[in-house]
């Protein structure tokens, strides 16, 4: 015979699970509906010419190739600067830094920096990279600005991923004669790789979709040709969407939504690549 308390506990558990399912549905269904709506509106504009040609007729015709290439350049430039620095900083905080008042202040500062509005980073990049360092409105200045914006996310996720690795791994490695760096490089870093990749992709996805930072540092209104150097300005999909949606009268709605579809595919493609890498790394994880 079941105890009354057990039946009550199972009822509460079932109610809790149902509430979680309801909240999940309320969150996910509108997002799926929004994506479907954008795809339906933008699909008529998608063609080979739209992907491979430059804009023409005041950006009302032609394609968005310069914006696609510019977004790719900015994302790669951001990764080049932010990923090594962010991962190394996360390794230092997780594996080498002692628990002092200073390190606690640094962690709080990193968390606060992650919440700063992107337009503030854009103004900072304008003052430091464009004006003070005289890089001008360029891919390099925009990439450096986006790198500073994504660093807090990469540092925090790298540190948390490393701290989630059981300490017994470190103890066994050290007892076998490995140095701290050898333990980090061969044991903890490979085990924490799925979490680190997640943080990197989150940071780069934010960089790929931001408008305000590149508006001040590297994005151009219209460039019919591809950039030839890191010191050239470039078009980018987020800024291009802003321009064709707000600055150009009579812009066909299909082109606006078609550009958004391309940006979504770009971001989802990054997610897919990250998911495959994470899955491969998790299969090798030993805990």
Residue, then its C-alpha position, 0 to 999 in steps of 0.5 A: x500500500x502506497x503512503x499518502x505522502x508518496x502519492x502527493x510527491x508524485x502529483x507535485x512532480x507531475x505538475x512541475x514537469x507539466x509547468x516546465x513543458x508549458x513554459x518551454x512551449x510558450x518560449x519555443x513556439x513563438x521563436x519557431x513561428x518567427x523563423x518560419x514567417x521570415x523564411x516564407x517572406x524571404x524565400x522568393x528573393x533567394x536565388x544564385x544572383x541574390x547570393x553571388x552578385x553585388x547590389x545595384x539600382x540603389x540596392x533595390x536589385x542585384x545581390x548581397x555578396x559584398x555583405x556576405x563576404x564582409x560578415x565572414x571577414x568580420x567574424x573571422x577577424x573577431x575569432x582571430x583576436x578574441x578566441x586565443x586571448x579569451x581561452x588563455x585568460x579563462x585558463x589562467x583564471x581557472x587553473x593558475x590564479x589564486x583566490x584573492x580579492x583581486x581575482x574576484x574583482x576581475x571576475x565581477x568586471x568580466x561579468x559586468x562587461x558582458x552586459x554592457x550595450x553593444x553601442x558602448x563598445x562601438x563608441x569605444x572602438x571609434x575612439x581607440x581604434x579608428x581615431x587614436x590608433x588611426x586605423x580608420x573605418x576598416x575591417x581591422x578596427x571593427x574586428x578589434x572592437x567586436x573582439x573586445x565585446x566577445x572576450x567576456x563571454x569566451x573568458x567566462x565560459x572557458x573558466x566555467x568549463x575548466x572548473x567543471x572538470x573533476x579535480x581528480x583528473x588533475x590529482x592523478x595527472x600531477x601524481x604521475x609527474x606531469x607539470x601543471x601546464x602538461x595537465x592543462x594541455x593534455x587533460x583538463x583542456x580536452x575534457x572541457x572542450x565542449x563547453x569552451x566551444x559553446x562559449x566561443x560560438x556564442x560570442x562569435x554569433x553575437x559578433x556576427x549579428x551586431x550592428x552598433x559596433x561596426x556602424x562606428x568602426x567598419x561598416x559602409x553604406x554601399x560598396x559594390x566591390x569586395x574589400x582588398x585589405x584589412x584596412x578597407x571598410x566593408x559591407x556587413x549583413x546586419x548593417x545592410x539589413x538596417x540600411x535597406x529597412x530604414x534608409x531606402x524608400x521603396x525597398x522590396x520587402x522580399x529583399x529585406x526578408x531574404x537578407x535576414x534569411x541569409x544571416x539566419x543561415x550564416x548563424x545557424x551554420x556556425x551552430x551546426x559546425x559547433x554542434x558537430x565539434x561538440x559531439x565529437x569532443x563529448x564522445x572522447x570525454x571520460x566523465 
